[in-house]
Amino acid sequence: MLLPRLARAMLVPLTHAAFRPDVEGREHIPRDGAVILAANHLSFLDSFLIPLVAPRPVAFLAKQEYFTGQGPRGWLTRTTLTAVGAVAVPRGAHRAAQEALETALRVLKDGRAFGIHPEGSRSRDGRLYRGRTGVAWLALASGAPVVPVAVLGTDRVQPVGARLPRPGRVTVRFGEPLRFGPPVGTAARARREATDHIMDAIAALSGQERADEYNALSGTH
């Protein structure tokens, strides 16, 4: 575990030097206990950036194959993901998606912070897409508060298709925690309403144009 800690100690100052992040609302993140950070998704960089500017470790899910790559690039990817607290999961069919949610629920039941992009994949046009209800399933199953997060500028720093980020300025805004009580009505309706509430809070922080439809899922984040 020493190597990932050393990698994180290097990544934090490098992140601040390269991206000069303007971070707002860090005080909204509880310092301990389970919490869900629900963020918009503009770039592959988002899941790396949020854990490096948050006041506590945040676990995001990452494709299992990212942890098994060979050669120097595979080692670098694996070390970086481990340094930011990423959790390996399979990707693909519905069962894999459910396994991913169950993995996330275990993270929360351990009293940790878990990060999720409710849109499911990166927005390719800058709009904020309809949220998928996995975020609400986690909130209702765990009882954890949800902190909405807006990340701005990462689409310019690392656009879709770019292999590496370039220096630039980014903003991360953490909103006030949202708490959801026991479901009223059907479970499906409760999840949908909670998800819409979360996406409204993200939109208020990001100022993005809204899209009424779901974003197309891609093979990578």
N, C-alpha and C positions, 0 to 999 in steps of 0.2 A: 504493500500500500504506500510505501515511501515514494516511489516514482510518480504515481498520480498526484500526490500532494505537492511534490516539487514542480510537476507540470502545471498545476493550478497556480502555484505561487508565481510562476513565470507568465502564465496567460493573463492574469488580472492586470498587471502593469502594461503588458503589450496591448491588451484590449483598450485600455484608457489612452495609450499613446496613439494607436492607429485610428480609433473611432471617436475619441473625445466624447464619450456618451454623456448626454444631459439626462440625469436620472431624477424623476419626480415621484414623490409619494412612497418612498421606501418605508416610512413609518406605518403604512397601512398593512404591511406584512407581519403577522404575529411572529414573535421571536421563537416560539416553540409550539409544539402540537401540530396536528394534521392541518394542512391548508392546500387548496388547489389554486394554482395560478393559471388562469385561462386567457390566452393571448391571441391576438390576430397573427396572421402568418404571411409575410411578404418575401421572405428569403430563407435559404438554407441556414443562414447565419443566426436566425432568431433563437433557436434552441440552444445555441452556444452562448449567445450574448446575455440572455436573461439570467442564467445561473451565475454568471460572472459579475453582474451588477447588483444582484439581490443581496440582502443582508444575511442570508442563510442558504445552505445548499438546497438546490432544487433539482429533482430528478425528472428528466424527460425520457420518453421511450425512443429507442433507436433500432433500426433494422438489425437483426442478429448478424447478418453477413458483414456489417461494418466492424464487428469485433473479431472477425476471422480472416481478415485480409492478410496477404503475405507480403514480404519485402518491406523496405523502409516506409513506403506510403501506408501499408497496412498497419505497421507498428505505430506510426504517427497518429493515424485515425483512431486506433484502439486506445492509445494512451490519452489522447485529447478527450475522447468520449468518457473514459473512466474518470478523468480529472474533473469534468463538469457534472459527474453523477448520473450519466445516462444509464438506462436500464435496457438490456437486450431483449427483444421480442421478435417472434416470427411475424411475417407480413403475408397477406394473401386473402384466404377465404374467410367466411363469416366466423368460423370457429377460432381462427387466428385472431380476429378482431375481439372476440369475447375473451380470449386468453389474455390479450393485451390489457383489457379493462380489469380483469381479475388481478393481473400483476400490479397495475396501478393502485387497486384497492388495498393490496398488501402493503404497498409503500405508505399509504395513508394510515392504515391500521397500526403501522410502526411509529406513528407520530411524526412523519416526515412531510416535507413539502413536495408536491407533485405538479409538474407543468404540462399543459395540454393546449393544443391548437384546435378549438372546436370546428373550424372550417374543414379540417381534415388534411388539406394540402395547401401549398402556397397559392396565393392569388396572383394570377398572371396579368391582371389588368388594374391592380391597385384597389379594386372594390372589396368591401367586406361581405363575404358570402354567408348564407344561412348556416347556423350552427347545427352540427350533428349532436344528438342527444346523449352521447356517451359522457359528456361533462356533467350533465344533470344526473345521470345514473350514478356516477361516482359521488357527487355531492349528497344525494339522497341516501345512498347506501352507507356512506361513511359518517355523515353528519358534519363534515368539514366545511368551513367557510370557503367561499370562492372569491379570490381577488382578481378583478378584471385587469388586464394588462394591454397597453397599446405600445407597439414598437413602430417607430417611424424612421425612415431613411435607409433601412437595411436593403431595400430593393434597389437603391442607387449604389450602395457599397458592394453588394453582390447580387446582381440581377439573375433571374432564372436563366440557367445555361452556363453561367460563369463558373469556372472551376475553382477560382480563388477570389477572396474579397480584395478590394482595393481601399486605401485609406479614405476616410470621409467622416462626416459627423452624423451621429444617430441620437435618437431620443427614446427613452423608455419611461413610460408612465404607469405607475401602479395606482389603481383606484381603491376606494373604500371597500372593505369586505362585504360580500353578500351572503346572507344566511337563509337557508330554506328549512322550513319545518316539515312535519309529516305530510305526505301527499294528501291532497283533497281531490276526490274523484278518482278516475282511473289512473293507473301508474303511467300509462303512455301519455295521457294529457298532462300530468304533473311534470313529466320530464320535458315535454315540449314547451310548456310555459316557463319552466325554470331556465331552459336553454335560451329562449327568446329574451328573457330578462337579462341574462348574462351577456348576450350579444348586443343588446341595447346599451349596456354599460361600457362595453368595449368600444362601440361606435362613438359614444359621448367623449371618450378619451382620445380616440384616433382621428375623429373628424372625417373618416372615410365615407365615400358614397356607398350606399347599401345595395346589395344584389338580392333579389327575392328567391333565387334558386340556390341549390347546393353547388359547391365547387366540385369539379370533376376530380376524383381521386386519381393520383398518379402513383407510380411505382416507388417514388422516393418522396421525402418531405421537401 
